[in-house]
Amino acid sequence: MANRFSRSWALFKASAGVLSQDKELLMFPLLSAVCTVIVAAAFLLPMFGMGALDGLHDGKGMQAGVYVLAFLFYLAQYFVIFFFNSALVGAAMIRLDGGDPTLGDGLRIAAGKIVPILGYAAIAATVGMLLRAAQERAGFLGRVVTGFLGLAWTVATFLVVPVLVSNNIGPLDAVKESAELLKKTWGENLIGQGGVGIAFGLIFGALIFVGVLLIIAAAMTGSAMFAGTVAALFVLALVLTGLAHSALSGIYSAALYRYARGEGDSEWFDRQAMEQAFTAR
């Protein structure tokens, strides 16, 4: 376990090296977060206003129209997420190839892939709806099985965005290629990405612990302005950490795709580290 964590930490630091060269990559997850909030408000506020969800409280369940709205909501959210993730991955690919990407470069790449991105969003929305419906109707064991199916889907589609960005293929072919590349190169043990998640879990935990202590200490001074400032800085630190996590995950997926396609080493990632981090156990 210690060796796995150390390898994952090394890859995390390598991803951070790429991000340090192009801090504007943080703008992609920020734009994604803002747009997903806007999409959520655009769907949920009218639904609450029309009382479309009232049936959930009296045992009648959701009507067919609400299921359609739910699917469209999933579709819009996934499209926004995949669009900006494609922009991030596209910009990261430019950096990994030795270029100097801009925010416009990433957005241009994503804009050129709108149709396959929308198709992939439709596939993801369908899978998400099916998994959610299964969870609502299943017992405890059924929810556990559904959770594993969701995890398997996440693993199988880990490289879909880099595949779409780098090739002129449709979403179904991208899903198949993503699964094939993962199985061929690293088996089922996606250790590295889990390591990034663990690293940021520790960072978030430390931030929350320190932040709560600082807020309590600020509140004890009796100054509402000082306490509010400390709380605002705490929230800002959490937001920036979340953006860094999203950006690093995108960079990581771009580098993994390059490795899986045999495109060789880059300035920040070496083949041996990748092989060690993703060896099937």
Secondary structure as GFF3:
##gff-version 3
##sequence-region A 1 281
A	DSSP	alpha_helix	2	21	.	.	.	ID=ss1
A	DSSP	three_ten_helix	23	26	.	.	.	ID=ss2
A	DSSP	alpha_helix	27	49	.	.	.	ID=ss3
A	DSSP	three_ten_helix	54	56	.	.	.	ID=ss4
A	DSSP	alpha_helix	64	96	.	.	.	ID=ss5
A	DSSP	alpha_helix	103	111	.	.	.	ID=ss6
A	DSSP	alpha_helix	114	137	.	.	.	ID=ss7
A	DSSP	alpha_helix	140	156	.	.	.	ID=ss8
A	DSSP	alpha_helix	160	166	.	.	.	ID=ss9
A	DSSP	alpha_helix	171	186	.	.	.	ID=ss10
A	DSSP	alpha_helix	191	220	.	.	.	ID=ss11
A	DSSP	alpha_helix	224	260	.	.	.	ID=ss12
A	DSSP	alpha_helix	271	277	.	.	.	ID=ss13
###
